[in-house]
Amino acid sequence: MAIDVDTVRRVAHLARIATPEARLEPLAAELNGIMQWIEQLGEVDTDGVEPMTSCVATTTPMRDDVVTAGGEPGRVLSNAPKSADNFFVVPKVVE
C-alpha cells in the first residue's frame, strides 16, 4: 500500500495535526517505509506459534478473597455528585 502526499494531508487534517506543505513529502516517505516494514512482518512463518500477551510466562498473583466491612463511606462518597444514607444517588433510568 503506497501512501501519497494527498493521503498524508488528509490524515493530518483528520487528526487535526498542522503539517506544513514542505513536510508532507518526507512524511509520506517515512510512512511508506513503515508500511514496508509491516508488510515484512506478514512474511514471518507463525504456524504452530500460540498467541500470547507477553513474551514472559507469568501468572497474576492472587490475593485472599476476604470480606471487609469497609467502614469508610464518607471517604468513598466524598466525590459523589449526590448521596443519601451512605449510598450513591443516581437518576432513575427505568420507567
N, CA, C and O atoms as a printed pandas DataFrame, in Angstrom:
     atom_number atom_name residue_name chain_id  residue_number  x_coord  y_coord  z_coord
0              1         N          MET        A               1    0.848   -1.179    0.000
1              2        CA          MET        A               1    0.000    0.000    0.000
2              3         C          MET        A               1    0.888    1.235    0.000
3              4         O          MET        A               1    1.634    1.467    0.952
4              5         N          ALA        A               2    0.814    2.004   -1.031
5              6        CA          ALA        A               2    1.613    3.220   -1.125
6              7         C          ALA        A               2    0.840    4.405   -0.547
7              8         O          ALA        A               2   -0.354    4.566   -0.797
8              9         N          ILE        A               3    1.529    5.212    0.212
9             10        CA          ILE        A               3    0.922    6.403    0.807
10            11         C          ILE        A               3    1.465    7.612    0.069
11            12         O          ILE        A               3    2.675    7.832    0.014
12            13         N          ASP        A               4    0.551    8.395   -0.499
13            14        CA          ASP        A               4    0.980    9.572   -1.243
14            15         C          ASP        A               4    0.764   10.832   -0.401
15            16         O          ASP        A               4    0.254   10.768    0.717
16            17         N          VAL        A               5    1.155   11.957   -0.954
17            18        CA          VAL        A               5    1.074   13.235   -0.236
18            19         C          VAL        A               5   -0.369   13.594    0.088
19            20         O          VAL        A               5   -0.646   14.138    1.157
20            21         N          ASP        A               6   -1.302   13.293   -0.832
21            22        CA          ASP        A               6   -2.716   13.601   -0.575
22            23         C          ASP        A               6   -3.245   12.813    0.620
23            24         O          ASP        A               6   -4.026   13.335    1.415
24            25         N          THR        A               7   -2.817   11.555    0.744
25            26        CA          THR        A               7   -3.249   10.735    1.879
26            27         C          THR        A               7   -2.688   11.301    3.176
27            28         O          THR        A               7   -3.398   11.377    4.179
28            29         N          VAL        A               8   -1.416   11.700    3.162
29            30        CA          VAL        A               8   -0.810   12.292    4.362
30            31         C          VAL        A               8   -1.544   13.573    4.737
31            32         O          VAL        A               8   -1.821   13.807    5.913
32            33         N          ARG        A               9   -1.857   14.393    3.760
33            34        CA          ARG        A               9   -2.569   15.645    4.014
34            35         C          ARG        A               9   -3.943   15.351    4.635
35            36         O          ARG        A               9   -4.355   16.020    5.583
36            37         N          ARG        A              10   -4.648   14.341    4.093
37            38        CA          ARG        A              10   -5.989   14.006    4.593
38            39         C          ARG        A              10   -5.929   13.462    6.027
39            40         O          ARG        A              10   -6.735   13.839    6.877
40            41         N          VAL        A              11   -4.963   12.570    6.282
41            42        CA          VAL        A              11   -4.824   12.007    7.631
42            43         C          VAL        A              11   -4.439   13.099    8.622
43            44         O          VAL        A              11   -4.959   13.132    9.738
44            45         N          ALA        A              12   -3.542   13.985    8.232
45            46        CA          ALA        A              12   -3.156   15.090    9.111
46            47         C          ALA        A              12   -4.366   15.969    9.421
47            48         O          ALA        A              12   -4.537   16.425   10.551
48            49         N          HIS        A              13   -5.198   16.200    8.415
49            50        CA          HIS        A              13   -6.410   17.001    8.634
50            51         C          HIS        A              13   -7.367   16.289    9.589
51            52         O          HIS        A              13   -7.908   16.909   10.505
52            53         N          LEU        A              14   -7.575   14.984    9.375
53            54        CA          LEU        A              14   -8.484   14.233   10.242
54            55         C          LEU        A              14   -7.970   14.169   11.680
55            56         O          LEU        A              14   -8.753   14.183   12.629
56            57         N          ALA        A              15   -6.645   14.097   11.830
57            58        CA          ALA        A              15   -6.051   14.031   13.160
58            59         C          ALA        A              15   -5.856   15.412   13.775
59            60         O          ALA        A              15   -5.382   15.533   14.905
60            61         N          ARG        A              16   -6.221   16.444   13.034
61            62        CA          ARG        A              16   -6.081   17.827   13.486
62            63         C          ARG        A              16   -4.618   18.156   13.800
63            64         O          ARG        A              16   -4.311   18.798   14.804
64            65         N          ILE        A              17   -3.716   17.694   12.904
65            66        CA          ILE        A              17   -2.294   17.970   13.051
66            67         C          ILE        A              17   -1.904   18.991   11.989
67            68         O          ILE        A              17   -2.037   18.720   10.796
68            69         N          ALA        A              18   -1.430   20.144   12.399
69            70        CA          ALA        A              18   -0.994   21.166   11.461
70            71         C          ALA        A              18    0.336   20.722   10.869
71            72         O          ALA        A              18    1.334   20.608   11.581
72            73         N          THR        A              19    0.346   20.471    9.559
73            74        CA          THR        A              19    1.549   19.999    8.882
74            75         C          THR        A              19    1.856   20.917    7.713
75            76         O          THR        A              19    1.028   21.063    6.814
76            77         N          PRO        A              20    3.030   21.539    7.705
77            78        CA          PRO        A              20    3.387   22.415    6.584
78            79         C          PRO        A              20    3.522   21.607    5.294
79            80         O          PRO        A              20    3.871   20.427    5.331
80            81         N          GLU        A              21    3.251   22.233    4.172
81            82        CA          GLU        A              21    3.332   21.567    2.871
82            83         C          GLU        A              21    4.708   20.969    2.624
83            84         O          GLU        A              21    4.816   19.897    2.028
84            85         N          ALA        A              22    5.757   21.641    3.070
85            86        CA          ALA        A              22    7.112   21.148    2.836
86            87         C          ALA        A              22    7.392   19.851    3.593
87            88         O          ALA        A              22    8.317   19.118    3.242
88            89         N          ARG        A              23    6.611   19.566    4.617
89            90        CA          ARG        A              23    6.823   18.357    5.442
90            91         C          ARG        A              23    6.023   17.162    4.933
91            92         O          ARG        A              23    6.281   16.038    5.364
92            93         N          LEU        A              24    5.063   17.363    4.031
93            94        CA          LEU        A              24    4.195   16.282    3.582
94            95         C          LEU        A              24    4.953   15.193    2.815
95            96         O          LEU        A              24    4.731   14.004    3.047
96            97         N          GLU        A              25    5.839   15.592    1.911
97            98        CA          GLU        A              25    6.587   14.606    1.113
98            99         C          GLU        A              25    7.489   13.734    1.986
99           100         O          GLU        A              25    7.476   12.513    1.826
100          101         N          PRO        A              26    8.280   14.316    2.911
101          102        CA          PRO        A              26    9.085   13.466    3.800
102          103         C          PRO        A              26    8.232   12.555    4.683
103          104         O          PRO        A              26    8.617   11.418    4.954
104          105         N          LEU        A              27    7.077   13.050    5.132
105          106        CA          LEU        A              27    6.180   12.205    5.939
106          107         C          LEU        A              27    5.659   11.028    5.130
107          108         O          LEU        A              27    5.578    9.911    5.643
108          109         N          ALA        A              28    5.309   11.263    3.884
109          110        CA          ALA        A              28    4.841   10.176    3.025
110          111         C          ALA        A              28    5.933    9.130    2.864
111          112         O          ALA        A              28    5.646    7.933    2.896
112          113         N          ALA        A              29    7.183    9.559    2.689
113          114        CA          ALA        A              29    8.292    8.616    2.551
114          115         C          ALA        A              29    8.484    7.812    3.836
115          116         O          ALA        A              29    8.705    6.603    3.779
116          117         N          GLU        A              30    8.401    8.475    5.003
117          118        CA          GLU        A              30    8.541    7.777    6.283
118          119         C          GLU        A              30    7.427    6.754    6.477
119          120         O          GLU        A              30    7.680    5.621    6.885
120          121         N          LEU        A              31    6.204    7.157    6.185
121          122        CA          LEU        A              31    5.076    6.249    6.350
122          123         C          LEU        A              31    5.161    5.070    5.387
123          124         O          LEU        A              31    4.786    3.954    5.747
124          125         N          ASN        A              32    5.646    5.298    4.175
125          126        CA          ASN        A              32    5.835    4.190    3.237
126          127         C          ASN        A              32    6.884    3.216    3.755
127          128         O          ASN        A              32    6.735    2.006    3.589
128          129         N          GLY        A              33    7.941    3.722    4.380
129          130        CA          GLY        A              33    8.942    2.850    4.983
130          131         C          GLY        A              33    8.362    2.009    6.104
131          132         O          GLY        A              33    8.679    0.827    6.230
132          133         N          ILE        A              34    7.518    2.614    6.911
133          134        CA          ILE        A              34    6.857    1.882    7.999
134          135         C          ILE        A              34    5.946    0.806    7.427
135          136         O          ILE        A              34    5.914   -0.315    7.933
136          137         N          MET        A              35    5.209    1.140    6.381
137          138        CA          MET        A              35    4.308    0.162    5.772
138          139         C          MET        A              35    5.085   -1.009    5.170
139          140         O          MET        A              35    4.628   -2.150    5.242
140          141         N          GLN        A              36    6.246   -0.746    4.581
141          142        CA          GLN        A              36    7.072   -1.828    4.043
142          143         C          GLN        A              36    7.552   -2.740    5.159
143          144         O          GLN        A              36    7.589   -3.959    4.990
144          145         N          TRP        A              37    7.915   -2.172    6.284
145          146        CA          TRP        A              37    8.349   -2.972    7.418
146          147         C          TRP        A              37    7.201   -3.845    7.936
147          148         O          TRP        A              37    7.410   -5.009    8.276
148          149         N          ILE        A              38    6.003   -3.287    7.996
149          150        CA          ILE        A              38    4.834   -4.041    8.447
150          151         C          ILE        A              38    4.546   -5.186    7.477
151          152         O          ILE        A              38    4.196   -6.286    7.905
152          153         N          GLU        A              39    4.690   -4.938    6.181
153          154        CA          GLU        A              39    4.472   -5.997    5.196
154          155         C          GLU        A              39    5.495   -7.116    5.372
155          156         O          GLU        A              39    5.169   -8.278    5.134
156          157         N          GLN        A              40    6.714   -6.799    5.778
157          158        CA          GLN        A              40    7.716   -7.831    6.038
158          159         C          GLN        A              40    7.292   -8.727    7.194
159          160         O          GLN        A              40    7.580   -9.924    7.187
160          161         N          LEU        A              41    6.622   -8.170    8.170
161          162        CA          LEU        A              41    6.147   -8.974    9.300
162          163         C          LEU        A              41    5.156  -10.035    8.842
163          164         O          LEU        A              41    5.080  -11.108    9.440
164          165         N          GLY        A              42    4.398   -9.748    7.789
165          166        CA          GLY        A              42    3.445  -10.715    7.264
166          167         C          GLY        A              42    4.111  -11.929    6.649
167          168         O          GLY        A              42    3.461  -12.958    6.466
168          169         N          GLU        A              43    5.398  -11.835    6.323
169          170        CA          GLU        A              43    6.125  -12.950    5.730
170          171         C          GLU        A              43    6.672  -13.911    6.770
171          172         O          GLU        A              43    7.159  -14.982    6.408
172          173         N          VAL        A              44    6.610  -13.571    8.040
173          174        CA          VAL        A              44    7.134  -14.426    9.104
174          175         C          VAL        A              44    6.230  -15.642    9.267
175          176         O          VAL        A              44    5.007  -15.515    9.340
176          177         N          ASP        A              45    6.845  -16.825    9.323
177          178        CA          ASP        A              45    6.091  -18.067    9.496
178          179         C          ASP        A              45    5.713  -18.216   10.968
179          180         O          ASP        A              45    6.575  -18.418   11.822
180          181         N          THR        A              46    4.431  -18.116   11.250
181          182        CA          THR        A              46    3.953  -18.230   12.628
182          183         C          THR        A              46    3.119  -19.486   12.841
183          184         O          THR        A              46    2.407  -19.590   13.840
184          185         N          ASP        A              47    3.196  -20.439   11.919
185          186        CA          ASP        A              47    2.451  -21.693   12.078
186          187         C          ASP        A              47    2.942  -22.418   13.324
187          188         O          ASP        A              47    4.146  -22.573   13.524
188          189         N          GLY        A              48    2.024  -22.854   14.146
189          190        CA          GLY        A              48    2.364  -23.580   15.360
190          191         C          GLY        A              48    2.744  -22.698   16.535
191          192         O          GLY        A              48    3.080  -23.214   17.601
192          193         N          VAL        A              49    2.701  -21.394   16.374
193          194        CA          VAL        A              49    3.033  -20.488   17.468
194          195         C          VAL        A              49    1.735  -20.041   18.127
195          196         O          VAL        A              49    0.852  -19.480   17.479
196          197         N          GLU        A              50    1.639  -20.301   19.422
197          198        CA          GLU        A              50    0.416  -19.927   20.129
198          199         C          GLU        A              50    0.384  -18.418   20.366
199          200         O          GLU        A              50    1.419  -17.817   20.654
200          201         N          PRO        A              51   -0.794  -17.803   20.247
201          202        CA          PRO        A              51   -0.902  -16.370   20.559
202          203         C          PRO        A              51   -0.579  -16.134   22.029
203          204         O          PRO        A              51   -0.896  -16.959   22.886
204          205         N          MET        A              52    0.050  -15.008   22.308
205          206        CA          MET        A              52    0.394  -14.690   23.688
206          207         C          MET        A              52    0.270  -13.193   23.917
207          208         O          MET        A              52    0.290  -12.397   22.978
208          209         N          THR        A              53    0.141  -12.834   25.170
209          210        CA          THR        A              53    0.069  -11.418   25.517
210          211         C          THR        A              53    1.390  -10.903   26.047
211          212         O          THR        A              53    1.571   -9.694   26.196
212          213         N          SER        A              54    2.319  -11.810   26.336
213          214        CA          SER        A              54    3.623  -11.414   26.849
214          215         C          SER        A              54    4.647  -12.445   26.398
215          216         O          SER        A              54    4.303  -13.606   26.175
216          217         N          CYS        A              55    5.880  -12.038   26.264
217          218        CA          CYS        A              55    6.927  -12.981   25.888
218          219         C          CYS        A              55    7.472  -13.716   27.101
219          220         O          CYS        A              55    8.292  -14.623   26.955
220          221         N          VAL        A              56    7.034  -13.343   28.290
221          222        CA          VAL        A              56    7.480  -13.983   29.522
222          223         C          VAL        A              56    6.281  -14.672   30.150
223          224         O          VAL        A              56    5.240  -14.049   30.362
224          225         N          ALA        A              57    6.426  -15.957   30.448
225          226        CA          ALA        A              57    5.330  -16.703   31.073
226          227         C          ALA        A              57    5.228  -16.294   32.540
227          228         O          ALA        A              57    6.099  -16.620   33.347
228          229         N          THR        A              58    4.167  -15.584   32.874
229          230        CA          THR        A              58    3.945  -15.163   34.249
230          231         C          THR        A              58    2.508  -15.456   34.637
231          232         O          THR        A              58    1.640  -15.617   33.779
232          233         N          THR        A              59    2.275  -15.523   35.905
233          234        CA          THR        A              59    0.917  -15.672   36.407
234          235         C          THR        A              59    0.598  -14.465   37.268
235          236         O          THR        A              59    1.484  -13.876   37.887
236          237         N          THR        A              60   -0.645  -14.111   37.301
237          238        CA          THR        A              60   -1.069  -12.985   38.122
238          239         C          THR        A              60   -1.137  -13.423   39.575
239          240         O          THR        A              60   -1.790  -14.419   39.885
240          241         N          PRO        A              61   -0.481  -12.708   40.465
241          242        CA          PRO        A              61   -0.555  -13.102   41.875
242          243         C          PRO        A              61   -1.977  -12.919   42.395
243          244         O          PRO        A              61   -2.626  -11.906   42.131
244          245         N          MET        A              62   -2.432  -13.886   43.115
245          246        CA          MET        A              62   -3.789  -13.842   43.651
246          247         C          MET        A              62   -3.736  -13.381   45.101
247          248         O          MET        A              62   -2.783  -13.672   45.824
248          249         N          ARG        A              63   -4.758  -12.668   45.509
249          250        CA          ARG        A              63   -4.861  -12.263   46.904
250          251         C          ARG        A              63   -6.001  -13.042   47.535
251          252         O          ARG        A              63   -6.877  -13.550   46.834
252          253         N          ASP        A              64   -5.991  -13.136   48.835
253          254        CA          ASP        A              64   -7.079  -13.809   49.528
254          255         C          ASP        A              64   -8.352  -13.004   49.355
255          256         O          ASP        A              64   -8.339  -11.776   49.441
256          257         N          ASP        A              65   -9.445  -13.698   49.111
257          258        CA          ASP        A              65  -10.740  -13.048   48.950
258          259         C          ASP        A              65  -11.354  -12.886   50.336
259          260         O          ASP        A              65  -12.054  -13.770   50.831
260          261         N          VAL        A              66  -11.081  -11.751   50.943
261          262        CA          VAL        A              66  -11.519  -11.510   52.308
262          263         C          VAL        A              66  -12.582  -10.422   52.300
263          264         O          VAL        A              66  -12.396   -9.357   51.710
264          265         N          VAL        A              67  -13.690  -10.702   52.959
265          266        CA          VAL        A              67  -14.760   -9.718   53.077
266          267         C          VAL        A              67  -14.424   -8.776   54.211
267          268         O          VAL        A              67  -14.098   -9.203   55.319
268          269         N          THR        A              68  -14.508   -7.485   53.921
269          270        CA          THR        A              68  -14.267   -6.492   54.962
270          271         C          THR        A              68  -15.510   -5.624   55.112
271          272         O          THR        A              68  -16.375   -5.592   54.237
272          273         N          ALA        A              69  -15.578   -4.941   56.210
273          274        CA          ALA        A              69  -16.740   -4.110   56.480
274          275         C          ALA        A              69  -16.675   -2.785   55.740
275          276         O          ALA        A              69  -17.670   -2.062   55.674
276          277         N          GLY        A              70  -15.535   -2.463   55.193
277          278        CA          GLY        A              70  -15.414   -1.169   54.517
278          279         C          GLY        A              70  -15.150   -0.099   55.545
279          280         O          GLY        A              70  -13.999    0.221   55.845
280          281         N          GLY        A              71  -16.201    0.445   56.076
281          282        CA          GLY        A              71  -16.089    1.383   57.177
282          283         C          GLY        A              71  -15.661    2.790   56.796
283          284         O          GLY        A              71  -15.353    3.589   57.680
284          285         N          GLU        A              72  -15.633    3.117   55.516
285          286        CA          GLU        A              72  -15.238    4.457   55.123
286          287         C          GLU        A              72  -16.234    5.064   54.131
287          288         O          GLU        A              72  -15.826    5.521   53.062
288          289         N          PRO        A              73  -17.521    5.080   54.457
289          290        CA          PRO        A              73  -18.482    5.614   53.489
290          291         C          PRO        A              73  -18.259    7.091   53.181
291          292         O          PRO        A              73  -18.496    7.528   52.054
292          293         N          GLY        A              74  -17.821    7.843   54.139
293          294        CA          GLY        A              74  -17.566    9.270   53.897
294          295         C          GLY        A              74  -16.470    9.474   52.870
295          296         O          GLY        A              74  -16.576   10.339   52.000
296          297         N          ARG        A              75  -15.424    8.683   52.972
297          298        CA          ARG        A              75  -14.309    8.788   52.028
298          299         C          ARG        A              75  -14.724    8.287   50.649
299          300         O          ARG        A              75  -14.362    8.877   49.631
300          301         N          VAL        A              76  -15.481    7.201   50.622
301          302        CA          VAL        A              76  -15.929    6.642   49.346
302          303         C          VAL        A              76  -16.864    7.615   48.633
303          304         O          VAL        A              76  -16.772    7.786   47.417
304          305         N          LEU        A              77  -17.745    8.240   49.365
305          306        CA          LEU        A              77  -18.750    9.121   48.773
306          307         C          LEU        A              77  -18.294   10.578   48.673
307          308         O          LEU        A              77  -19.083   11.438   48.283
308          309         N          SER        A              78  -17.042   10.869   49.017
309          310        CA          SER        A              78  -16.586   12.263   49.046
310          311         C          SER        A              78  -16.655   12.937   47.673
311          312         O          SER        A              78  -16.833   14.153   47.604
312          313         N          ASN        A              79  -16.522   12.197   46.608
313          314        CA          ASN        A              79  -16.582   12.782   45.266
314          315         C          ASN        A              79  -17.905   12.511   44.546
315          316         O          ASN        A              79  -18.053   12.860   43.374
316          317         N          ALA        A              80  -18.851   11.902   45.225
317          318        CA          ALA        A              80  -20.137   11.609   44.599
318          319         C          ALA        A              80  -20.919   12.900   44.390
319          320         O          ALA        A              80  -20.981   13.735   45.293
320          321         N          PRO        A              81  -21.519   13.079   43.208
321          322        CA          PRO        A              81  -22.315   14.285   42.990
322          323         C          PRO        A              81  -23.493   14.372   43.951
323          324         O          PRO        A              81  -23.894   15.460   44.364
324          325         N          LYS        A              82  -24.050   13.190   44.308
325          326        CA          LYS        A              82  -25.196   13.177   45.212
326          327         C          LYS        A              82  -25.179   11.854   45.968
327          328         O          LYS        A              82  -24.917   10.804   45.380
328          329         N          SER        A              83  -25.456   11.900   47.260
329          330        CA          SER        A              83  -25.525   10.681   48.070
330          331         C          SER        A              83  -26.593   10.847   49.133
331          332         O          SER        A              83  -26.987   11.960   49.482
332          333         N          ALA        A              84  -27.053    9.702   49.640
333          334        CA          ALA        A              84  -28.049    9.702   50.718
334          335         C          ALA        A              84  -27.898    8.419   51.518
335          336         O          ALA        A              84  -27.806    7.337   50.938
336          337         N          ASP        A              85  -27.871    8.520   52.823
337          338        CA          ASP        A              85  -27.761    7.372   53.720
338          339         C          ASP        A              85  -26.590    6.459   53.356
339          340         O          ASP        A              85  -26.729    5.236   53.364
340          341         N          ASN        A              86  -25.442    7.051   53.039
341          342        CA          ASN        A              86  -24.219    6.324   52.688
342          343         C          ASN        A              86  -24.341    5.504   51.399
343          344         O          ASN        A              86  -23.679    4.477   51.249
344          345         N          PHE        A              87  -25.183    5.960   50.475
345          346        CA          PHE        A              87  -25.324    5.327   49.168
346          347         C          PHE        A              87  -25.191    6.394   48.084
347          348         O          PHE        A              87  -25.477    7.568   48.321
348          349         N          PHE        A              88  -24.758    5.980   46.901
349          350        CA          PHE        A              88  -24.765    6.867   45.749
350          351         C          PHE        A              88  -26.197    7.071   45.306
351          352         O          PHE        A              88  -26.979    6.120   45.310
352          353         N          VAL        A              89  -26.568    8.291   44.922
353          354        CA          VAL        A              89  -27.884    8.578   44.379
354          355         C          VAL        A              89  -27.692    8.834   42.886
355          356         O          VAL        A              89  -26.921    9.706   42.483
356          357         N          VAL        A              90  -28.412    8.054   42.072
357          358        CA          VAL        A              90  -28.298    8.194   40.613
358          359         C          VAL        A              90  -29.680    8.470   40.039
359          360         O          VAL        A              90  -30.683    8.129   40.665
360          361         N          PRO        A              91  -29.751    9.082   38.858
361          362        CA          PRO        A              91  -31.056    9.349   38.248
362          363         C          PRO        A              91  -31.734    8.044   37.850
363          364         O          PRO        A              91  -31.080    7.064   37.492
364          365         N          LYS        A              92  -33.043    8.058   37.922
365          366        CA          LYS        A              92  -33.827    6.905   37.526
366          367         C          LYS        A              92  -33.749    6.757   36.009
367          368         O          LYS        A              92  -33.969    7.723   35.278
368          369         N          VAL        A              93  -33.435    5.537   35.529
369          370        CA          VAL        A              93  -33.301    5.311   34.099
370          371         C          VAL        A              93  -34.347    4.335   33.562
371          372         O          VAL        A              93  -34.471    4.161   32.349
372          373         N          VAL        A              94  -35.093    3.704   34.455
373          374        CA          VAL        A              94  -36.123    2.746   34.043
374          375         C          VAL        A              94  -37.467    3.319   34.432
375          376         O          VAL        A              94  -37.655    3.741   35.572
376          377         N          GLU        A              95  -38.396    3.339   33.505
377          378        CA          GLU        A              95  -39.723    3.865   33.805
378          379         C          GLU        A              95  -40.520    2.881   34.617
379          380         O          GLU        A              95  -41.669    3.155   34.965
